[in-house]
């Protein structure tokens, strides 16, 4: 498989965010792979891929029968997502390969 270098100016993130809204549990892994495997990412595009993956997972859970019960607590869901996104750097240790 050919690896294509991409940058934010290529605009793929707009497609990824639109596709994220369509994901279900059974399509999630393939969707994430489609953002990662064929590309050589820079920091910006990798961040967009991670954000789109997070949103896709949220939509997949919301489409699950148990996720449809969320109803009026969607605002709470958004607050939790934002809280954890902004606190990520303080809670996760990312080890770089040597």
Backbone as a printed PyTorch tensor [residue, N CA C, xyz], in Angstrom:
tensor([[[  0.8480,  -1.1710,   0.0000],
         [  0.0000,   0.0000,   0.0000],
         [  0.8980,   1.2400,   0.0000]],

        [[  0.5610,   2.1840,  -0.8380],
         [  1.3160,   3.4260,  -0.9230],
         [  0.9150,   4.3460,   0.2300]],

        [[  1.9270,   4.9360,   0.8840],
         [  1.6850,   5.8720,   1.9830],
         [  1.7470,   7.2860,   1.4170]],

        [[  0.6770,   8.0380,   1.5740],
         [  0.5830,   9.3880,   1.0310],
         [  0.8140,  10.4250,   2.1150]],

        [[  1.8220,  11.3140,   1.9360],
         [  1.9930,  12.3910,   2.9120],
         [  0.8450,  13.3960,   2.7780]],

        [[  0.2970,  13.8210,   3.9090],
         [ -0.7920,  14.8020,   3.8770],
         [ -0.5120,  15.9170,   4.8730]],

        [[ -1.1540,  17.0480,   4.6330],
         [ -1.1150,  18.1750,   5.5580],
         [ -2.5330,  18.6870,   5.7430]],

        [[ -2.7010,  19.5710,   6.6880],
         [ -4.0230,  20.1380,   6.9660],
         [ -4.6100,  20.8360,   5.7400]],

        [[ -3.7620,  21.4160,   4.9180],
         [ -4.2520,  22.1320,   3.7330],
         [ -4.8930,  21.2020,   2.7020]],

        [[ -4.6710,  19.8930,   2.8280],
         [ -5.3310,  18.9380,   1.9340],
         [ -6.8290,  18.8360,   2.2280]],

        [[ -7.2380,  19.2140,   3.4300],
         [ -8.6570,  19.2650,   3.7760],
         [ -9.3190,  17.9350,   4.0760]],

        [[ -8.5520,  16.8740,   4.2510],
         [ -9.1630,  15.5690,   4.5310],
         [ -9.9240,  15.5520,   5.8430]],

        [[ -9.5120,  16.4090,   6.7780],
         [-10.1930,  16.4280,   8.0740],
         [-11.6780,  16.7660,   7.9270]],

        [[-12.0450,  17.5810,   6.9620],
         [-13.4610,  17.9000,   6.7550],
         [-14.2510,  16.6520,   6.3700]],

        [[-13.6480,  15.8250,   5.5460],
         [-14.2850,  14.5610,   5.1480],
         [-14.3770,  13.6270,   6.3470]],

        [[-13.2900,  13.5460,   7.1190],
         [-13.2770,  12.6560,   8.2890],
         [-14.3580,  13.0420,   9.2920]],

        [[-14.5050,  14.3360,   9.5630],
         [-15.5190,  14.7700,  10.5340],
         [-16.9280,  14.4480,  10.0330]],

        [[-17.1610,  14.6120,   8.7410],
         [-18.4780,  14.2670,   8.1800],
         [-18.7130,  12.7600,   8.2720]],

        [[-17.6930,  11.9670,   7.9660],
         [-17.8270,  10.5090,   8.0360],
         [-17.9670,  10.0190,   9.4720]],

        [[-17.3740,  10.7280,  10.4120],
         [-17.4520,  10.3310,  11.8240],
         [-18.9000,  10.2570,  12.2920]],

        [[-19.7130,  11.1700,  11.8070],
         [-21.1250,  11.2210,  12.2150],
         [-21.9250,  10.0080,  11.7450]],

        [[-21.3910,   9.2450,  10.8020],
         [-22.1130,   8.1070,  10.2310],
         [-21.7000,   6.7650,  10.8350]],

        [[-20.7760,   6.7650,  11.7710],
         [-20.2020,   5.4970,  12.2450],
         [-21.1070,   4.7540,  13.2190]],

        [[-20.9460,   3.4270,  13.1640],
         [-21.6110,   2.4990,  14.0760],
         [-20.5240,   1.6180,  14.6880]],

        [[-20.8650,   0.8420,  15.6890],
         [-19.8630,  -0.0150,  16.3250],
         [-19.1830,  -0.9420,  15.3150]],

        [[-19.9380,  -1.4350,  14.3450],
         [-19.3650,  -2.3840,  13.3940],
         [-18.5250,  -1.7220,  12.3060]],

        [[-18.5170,  -0.4030,  12.2020],
         [-17.7240,   0.2880,  11.1840],
         [-16.5690,   1.0830,  11.7870]],

        [[-16.5280,   1.1600,  13.0950],
         [-15.5920,   2.0410,  13.7830],
         [-14.1230,   1.7000,  13.5040]],

        [[-13.7530,   0.4510,  13.6330],
         [-12.3610,   0.0590,  13.4280],
         [-11.8950,   0.3560,  11.9990]],

        [[-12.7370,   0.0360,  11.0410],
         [-12.3810,   0.2990,   9.6360],
         [-12.2520,   1.8050,   9.3850]],

        [[-13.1460,   2.5850,   9.9580],
         [-13.0800,   4.0450,   9.7950],
         [-11.7690,   4.5960,  10.3460]],

        [[-11.4040,   4.1810,  11.5380],
         [-10.1600,   4.6700,  12.1430],
         [ -8.9620,   4.2500,  11.2940]],

        [[ -8.9530,   3.0230,  10.8470],
         [ -7.8750,   2.5590,   9.9810],
         [ -7.7790,   3.3510,   8.6840]],

        [[ -8.9350,   3.7500,   8.1540],
         [ -8.9300,   4.5000,   6.8890],
         [ -8.3190,   5.8870,   7.0460]],

        [[ -8.3030,   6.4020,   8.2670],
         [ -7.6720,   7.7030,   8.5080],
         [ -6.1820,   7.5600,   8.7840]],

        [[ -5.7510,   6.3910,   9.2160],
         [ -4.3620,   6.2050,   9.6350],
         [ -3.4900,   5.5080,   8.5960]],

        [[ -3.9390,   4.3780,   8.1120],
         [ -3.0900,   3.4980,   7.3070],
         [ -2.5570,   4.1130,   6.0160]],

        [[ -3.3660,   4.7790,   5.2170],
         [ -2.8240,   5.2050,   3.9170],
         [ -2.0560,   6.5260,   3.9390]],

        [[ -1.8540,   7.1050,   5.1190],
         [ -1.2880,   8.4550,   5.1740],
         [ -0.0440,   8.5460,   6.0370]],

        [[  0.8210,   9.4600,   5.6500],
         [  1.9260,   9.8950,   6.4960],
         [  1.4740,  11.2360,   7.0730]],

        [[  1.1540,  11.2390,   8.3640],
         [  0.5600,  12.4090,   9.0050],
         [  1.6080,  13.3900,   9.5070]],

        [[  1.2470,  14.6790,   9.4870],
         [  1.9970,  15.6540,  10.2710],
         [  1.2370,  15.8060,  11.5920]],

        [[  1.7300,  16.6400,  12.4860],
         [  1.0820,  16.7670,  13.8000],
         [ -0.3770,  17.1980,  13.6880]],

        [[ -0.6650,  18.1370,  12.8050],
         [ -2.0370,  18.6540,  12.6720],
         [ -2.9960,  17.5920,  12.1640]],

        [[ -2.5970,  16.8760,  11.1150],
         [ -3.5250,  15.8780,  10.5730],
         [ -3.7100,  14.7110,  11.5280]],

        [[ -2.6630,  14.3780,  12.2890],
         [ -2.8180,  13.3130,  13.2780],
         [ -3.7940,  13.7330,  14.3820]],

        [[ -3.7200,  14.9870,  14.7970],
         [ -4.6780,  15.4930,  15.7990],
         [ -6.1000,  15.4530,  15.2540]],

        [[ -6.2940,  15.8310,  13.9960],
         [ -7.6270,  15.7560,  13.3900],
         [ -8.1130,  14.3130,  13.3130]],

        [[ -7.2210,  13.3860,  12.9740],
         [ -7.6130,  11.9740,  12.9070],
         [ -8.0500,  11.4700,  14.2810]],

        [[ -7.3110,  11.8510,  15.3250],
         [ -7.6800,  11.4310,  16.6820],
         [ -9.0200,  12.0430,  17.0940]],

        [[ -9.2290,  13.3070,  16.7770],
         [-10.4960,  13.9590,  17.1300],
         [-11.6590,  13.3170,  16.3790]],

        [[-11.4670,  13.0300,  15.1080],
         [-12.5280,  12.3870,  14.3290],
         [-12.8140,  10.9860,  14.8580]],

        [[-11.7670,  10.2670,  15.2860],
         [-11.9600,   8.9270,  15.8570],
         [-12.7730,   9.0100,  17.1470]],

        [[-12.4740,  10.0200,  17.9690],
         [-13.2150,  10.1940,  19.2150],
         [-14.6870,  10.4970,  18.9260]],

        [[-14.9320,  11.3820,  17.9840],
         [-16.3140,  11.7100,  17.6350],
         [-17.0280,  10.5080,  17.0230]],

        [[-16.3220,   9.7440,  16.2040],
         [-16.9230,   8.5530,  15.6020],
         [-17.3340,   7.5530,  16.6760]],

        [[-16.4830,   7.3790,  17.6870],
         [-16.8210,   6.4590,  18.7820],
         [-18.0570,   6.9520,  19.5280]],

        [[-18.1400,   8.2500,  19.7440],
         [-19.3130,   8.8010,  20.4240],
         [-20.5810,   8.5320,  19.6170]],

        [[-20.5200,   8.7930,  18.2970],
         [-21.6900,   8.5520,  17.4510],
         [-22.0420,   7.0730,  17.4090]],

        [[-21.0340,   6.2020,  17.3840],
         [-21.2960,   4.7630,  17.3540],
         [-22.0370,   4.3250,  18.6130]],

        [[-21.6250,   4.8290,  19.7590],
         [-22.3090,   4.4910,  21.0170],
         [-23.7240,   5.0600,  21.0230]],

        [[-23.8870,   6.2700,  20.5330],
         [-25.2270,   6.8700,  20.4960],
         [-26.1680,   6.1000,  19.5770]],

        [[-25.6380,   5.4320,  18.5570],
         [-26.4750,   4.6380,  17.6450],
         [-26.7980,   3.2530,  18.2170]],

        [[-26.0470,   2.8190,  19.2120],
         [-26.3060,   1.5260,  19.8530],
         [-27.6310,   1.6410,  20.6090]],

        [[-28.4130,   0.5560,  20.7100],
         [-29.6910,   0.6320,  21.4270],
         [-29.5680,   1.2080,  22.8450]],

        [[-28.5160,   0.8720,  23.5660],
         [-28.3570,   1.4220,  24.9170],
         [-27.9620,   2.8820,  24.8910]],

        [[-27.2520,   3.3060,  23.8530],
         [-26.8510,   4.6990,  23.7300],
         [-27.9980,   5.6180,  23.3860]],

        [[-29.0620,   5.0740,  22.8370],
         [-30.2110,   5.8920,  22.4640],
         [-30.9880,   6.3710,  23.6750]],

        [[-30.6950,   5.8260,  24.8390],
         [-31.3760,   6.2350,  26.0640],
         [-30.8050,   7.5170,  26.6570]],

        [[-29.8080,   8.0900,  26.0140],
         [-29.1200,   9.2380,  26.5940],
         [-30.0210,  10.4690,  26.6650]],

        [[-30.9180,  10.6180,  25.7210],
         [-31.9330,  11.6660,  25.7500],
         [-31.4570,  13.0230,  26.2030]],

        [[-31.9060,  13.4610,  27.3720],
         [-31.6770,  14.8150,  27.8430],
         [-30.2960,  15.0360,  28.4560]],

        [[-29.4840,  14.0230,  28.5630],
         [-28.1680,  14.2190,  29.1720],
         [-27.0690,  14.4400,  28.1260]],

        [[-27.4410,  14.7580,  26.9010],
         [-26.4460,  15.0210,  25.8600],
         [-25.5320,  16.1810,  26.2490]],

        [[-26.0600,  17.1680,  26.9440],
         [-25.2350,  18.2900,  27.3910],
         [-24.1750,  17.8030,  28.3780]],

        [[-24.5520,  16.8840,  29.2590],
         [-23.5900,  16.3100,  30.1970],
         [-22.5080,  15.5400,  29.4450]],

        [[-22.9000,  14.8170,  28.4010],
         [-21.9380,  14.0840,  27.5790],
         [-20.9180,  15.0490,  26.9800]],

        [[-21.3740,  16.1450,  26.4200],
         [-20.4730,  17.1250,  25.8300],
         [-19.5140,  17.6770,  26.8780]],

        [[-20.0200,  17.9790,  28.0620],
         [-19.1650,  18.5010,  29.1300],
         [-18.0870,  17.4930,  29.5230]],

        [[-18.4510,  16.2200,  29.6230],
         [-17.4770,  15.1880,  29.9760],
         [-16.4100,  15.0310,  28.8960]],

        [[-16.8390,  15.0480,  27.6420],
         [-15.8870,  14.9290,  26.5400],
         [-14.9010,  16.0870,  26.5740]],

        [[-15.4080,  17.2980,  26.7320],
         [-14.5330,  18.4690,  26.7630],
         [-13.6200,  18.4540,  27.9840]],

        [[-14.1600,  18.0650,  29.1270],
         [-13.3480,  18.0120,  30.3430],
         [-12.1620,  17.0760,  30.1580]],

        [[-12.4140,  15.9020,  29.6100],
         [-11.3430,  14.9280,  29.4480],
         [-10.4010,  15.3040,  28.3100]],

        [[-10.9050,  15.9550,  27.2960],
         [-10.0390,  16.3890,  26.2010],
         [ -9.0610,  17.4510,  26.6770]],

        [[ -9.5270,  18.3940,  27.4820],
         [ -8.6560,  19.4560,  27.9570],
         [ -7.6990,  18.9740,  29.0390]],

        [[ -8.0340,  17.9140,  29.7330],
         [ -7.1790,  17.3970,  30.8060],
         [ -6.2600,  16.2890,  30.3170]],

        [[ -6.3430,  15.9360,  29.0670],
         [ -5.6150,  14.7850,  28.5430],
         [ -4.1240,  14.8650,  28.8070]],

        [[ -3.5200,  16.0060,  28.5850],
         [ -2.0680,  16.0850,  28.7210],
         [ -1.6240,  15.8470,  30.1620]],

        [[ -2.4750,  16.1200,  31.1220],
         [ -2.1160,  15.8980,  32.5290],
         [ -2.3950,  14.4860,  33.0080]],

        [[ -3.1720,  13.7220,  32.2700],
         [ -3.5680,  12.3960,  32.7410],
         [ -2.9260,  11.2490,  31.9800]],

        [[ -2.3830,  11.5140,  30.8280],
         [ -1.8510,  10.4480,  29.9960],
         [ -0.3700,  10.6580,  29.7760]],

        [[  0.4100,   9.6280,  30.0180],
         [  1.8430,   9.6710,  29.7430],
         [  2.0860,   9.0030,  28.3980]],

        [[  2.5960,   9.7400,  27.4360],
         [  2.8930,   9.1800,  26.1350],
         [  4.4040,   8.9880,  26.0590]],

        [[  4.8030,   7.7490,  25.9010],
         [  6.2260,   7.4470,  25.8430],
         [  6.6640,   7.4070,  24.3840]],

        [[  7.7130,   8.1440,  24.0900],
         [  8.2360,   8.1590,  22.7290],
         [  9.2100,   7.0060,  22.5430]],

        [[  9.2010,   6.4410,  21.3450],
         [ 10.1630,   5.3910,  21.0120],
         [ 11.5570,   5.9840,  20.9740]],

        [[ 12.5140,   5.2350,  21.4500],
         [ 13.8940,   5.7150,  21.4100],
         [ 14.5830,   5.2620,  20.1550]]])
